[in-house]
């Protein structure tokens, strides 16, 4: 062979060798190229400034509020009867419902104009002229009383029926023809008779009492001679047998419901989530969206389990992820490894109904300090003079020595009156006992409330037995109880109190009792059937109810919530602004470098002290590729579109604060760790790597070396997970790896050299082997990550 031919052949071989080396380097290079690239920091300040973290790149899904039109509806009604002029009003009536689309189990505001004025401020079914009833019906066009749950009840407010809670509500109309009330919306989950949901349209019916002569045959609705004190009262107007004229004037407002997790066809559960009952409203909206997506994720979520139960059950294989605020122990008793990812921010709220005895309207503001809350939780008031004072005559069951000398109620407490001088004692049962409705079992919310109490010197000393400035002491049955604790338990064995203080389970029942104007207590004496009768429902206008629950439910049910004292001496209610202000005082807890809690001493003046961050405890070892993929997708969605506030499926409902950028970055990082199963330190067998044609997922990326561990991985600014490639390598934001540059150089040089020598290259035996190896090399397939 001539020198020229030999040189060309040599150039061709060099080119082919360079190309082969380039192909061999391609996997490492593709991992480097696919790694997240840290964007340049924004000039705007980080929302999480002051949290003590290094600045993190902002994920692409910035939380924002949906720009949607109002979800309320106004409907015109007939001209109502005007008894002052003995003829109908000249203008039509109208009803407005604050929300009629994307409904869940919640409360909505119903208001009206142009109605017949009522005779009283407070509703009484057998004493109020021209009241108003609002009921939920199982059809969009109700024709009969029987289609509306609890409507045909003679105007009596019920508590619980054969198919679920009673939500029919009653109110009065002011002299100007206006009125309003809040009514609970029930879905199929709460009420099987109504069965309202995405595929079953329901409605609200607003029935104004219109009297009429309904006691004779035929009925004469134009004859109002027996209205007053007769057919215009609720006992007649809201009955199928005597309320024909009122039903004839009904106004119907159709309701449309949001997709619910129960609407998802569950074939195979992708993964199971346990815990954090306070996250239930957000999880319902997220799950409804994810299960209806093009690549659905089917999540089974058990919100009835509390956080301590969840972080214990998940490592035992009873669930896949735990939702919690307080982290679990570093050693969970198994070989599985977990990391924590922020998913939402909410708060503990103290809801109340305290009605003015004169106007019947609920108080619009309420201030509570930690000592007052401690008094309520320990039943330290001398309710109905039950204490064992010397001037008290002996009772059938004795007396309660634990509360001797204390005020008779919250409203008689000088400390309460000092903070709330305009609030008066409600009439009726609401003014007699004020024992809060709370969650039973072990709960992170309970821990946070009692930690807030223990942090306050006045409340803490009161719990230890010191008198307050007005001479009140703690219920002595609670002496020795040291806060914080994660469960509320009754310590006072005096029968009256023991039956009234009854923590409920699950957390959703706290909101349900408050929505029904009810407390969970019972009478201490058995009735003729041998049961302890439930306490009566407190009539709107006479309520004195307090409940400790999550802000998500408080917002959904439109409960007024108390302003509570923070460490800076300010009384603050849970709002977007006050919860945001609390984030600057978060400090690490649990030793995992992610979970945090409020440091009360560091909080801002406008911070709400019972703000809580909710985390997902997610596995980074020991789960299948499919399950890891689904959990990572869930985290990616939660950190992205799931932080957009709104009522649509997939959005963040009211009562939750969107995660700041640094927390979203932590969640995206956790998604990558779950996807890679980075906690699995077992060395993969060289023969275990699947071929590209087998359809199996590639092997996980090797664990970072010690030198890499000091570098914080940068989250992908677009999306951390999707399908196609399931292995995502972490890389620092430093210089690209050498292979990033070596690959194109080798391929270019090899291609040119191969072309240059191709015309005269004689393929020898070794050359044929190289060519055959190139022919057998798998095709390179690039898979783009899709957003969930």
C-alpha positions, 0 to 999 in steps of 0.5 A: 500500500502506498504512503498516501493510502496508508496515511488516509487509512490511518486517518480514517481509523483515527476518525472512527476511534474518535467517534467511538470514544465520543459515543462511549462518552455520550451517556455521561455527557447526556447526564451532564447536559440533562442536569438542571442548570441554575438560572441567574439570580433575580434582582428582585428580593426573594420572598423567603429572605430572612429565613436563613437559607442560601438564595435558591433559584426560583422555580418556573411555576411562580405562585399566583392568584387565578384571574377569574371572574366572580363565582357568585350568582344573582337570581331575580325572584317574584314581587314579595308581599308588603304587609304595610301597604297590603299589596305586593312590592313594586320591585322584584326580589333578588337573591345572591349566592357568593359561590355557585361553581367549583363547590366542595363541602363548604359554606356560602353566603346567601343574601337577598333584597326585596323580601317581606320584613320579619317581625323579629331580629332572631328567628323563632319557628313559632313566633317570627312573622315572615322568616326565610328558609334556605335548603339544598335540593337534589335537583337543579329544578326542585318541584317538591318539598321532598326534593330538598333535604330538611325543608319540610320540617316545620321550620325547626333546625335539625342536627342530623338526619338519616342521610347525614347532617342537616344544613337547612338554615333559617334567618330573618329579613330587616325592615329594608327588605334585606337579609343574609345567612351562611349555609353549608353545602353538602356533597355526596360524601356528606349526604347520600340523599342529595348526592351532589357532585360533578355528575349530579347537579343540585341547587339551593332553594330560598323560600320566603314566608309569604303566609296566605290562607293555606288552612282552607280549600282551595288555598288562597295565596292572595288572602293574607288575613291570617298571616300575622301570628299564623301562616307566615310563621315558620311552623306553617310556612315551611311545611308541605301541608301549609306552606304552599304560598311560600313554596310558590314564591321560592327562588332556585339557584343552581349549584355546580360542584368541583371534581372530587377525588371520589370522581376518579376511577381507582383502578390501581393506586399509584401511591398512598399518602397519610396524615396532616388532616389540616392539609385535606382541603388542598389535597382534595383539589390537587388529587382531583386534578392529578387523577384527571390529567393525561397521565393520571396519578391515582393517590389514596389519601387518608386524612383521618390519620394524624401526623404522629400516626402517619410518620410511624405507619409509613416506614412500616409499609402502611403508606408511601408518604407521610404528611406532617409538620413535626419531623419523625425520628431520625431512625425510623426503625427500618432500613428505609430512608426519607427526606422532607419536602415542603408542600403547603403553609397553613395555620391553627385558627380559633373559630367562634360564634359569639352572638350579640344578645341585642342584635343577634349578630355574631361578633366581628372581632375577638381577641384571645391571649394564651392564658385565656385559651389555657383557661378554656382548654382546662375548663377553669370556669365555675360554670353555673356556679358548679364550684364548691363555695361555702354559699353554694347549696349541696348538689345531687352530684356534689360540686367541682372543687377544682374551680372554686372561686373562679368566674362563672364563664368566659364572659364574666372573666375580667381578663376577657372583658378587658380585651373585648369590652364590646362583647356581651354574654349571649342569651340562652345556652351559649352564655352558660358553657364555653368549652371549645370543640377540639380534635382528639388524638395526637396531633401536630396542631395540638402541639403547636397550640400548647407550645404557643401557650407554654411560650407565654410567661403569663399562661405558663405560670397560670398552668403551674398554679399561679393566680391571674391578676384578678384572682382566677386559678387553673382548674386544679385537676390540670395541675402538673400538666406540662405544655406542650403536649400533642393531645387534648385530654379531659382531666376534670372528672366532675360529671357535668364537665366530663360530659361537656368536654369531648374532643372529636375525631377526625379533625373534619368533625370540628368544623362540622360541629361548628358549622351546625352551631353545635358542640359535641358535649352531652348531658351528664344524666341519662334519658329514658332510653339509657343514653346521654342526650346530646347538647342542644343546637345553639340557635343563631343569635344565641351562640357562644361556640369556640373551636380550634381547627385548621385555617383551611376549614375556617376559610372554607366554612367562612368562620370568624376567627380570633386575633391572638397574641404574638410575642411582640404584644400584637393581636393578629388574625390568620391572613395571607399577610400575617402568615407570610410575616411569620415565615421570617421567624422559622428556624430548623427543627429535627436536624434534617436541614429542611423542616422548620418551626416558628421561633416566637422570639424572632417573629415580626410584629404583624406575624401570626404565631400559629403558622405551620409549614406542612411537609411530605416525608417521602422515600428516597430508597426502597420503592419501585421505579413506578412509585418513585416516578409518581411521588416525584411527579406529585411533588413537582406539581405541588411545587409548581401549579399547585401553588396557584391560589384558586377554587379550580381543581389543582389550585391552592384553596383559601386558608393556605399560603403559597410556598416561597421560592426557597421552599419550592426549590427544596420540594423540587430537590426532594422530587429529584432525590425520590426519582433517583432513589438517592438513599439507596446505597447498594451497588448495582450489578454491572450485568443488571443494566437493562438494554434500551430495547427492553423498555426497563428504566435505566439504572439510577445515577451513582451517588454523589462523591464526598466532594460533590455533597457540599454543593447544593444541587440546583433545581430544574427551573422548568420541571424536575420530572416527567416521563421518558428518562427517569434518571436525573443526575444532580450537578453543581452550578460550577463549570460544566464537566469536561465531557461536555466539551470533549464530546462535540470535539471528538465527534467533529474530529472523528467525522472529518478524519473518517470522511477524509480516509473513507475513499481509500480505507481498506477495512482489515479484520480489526477494522471490520470488528470496529465497524460491526461494533458501530453497527450494533451500537444502540440508537441515541434517543432523546426524551423530553421531560413532560410536565405532569 
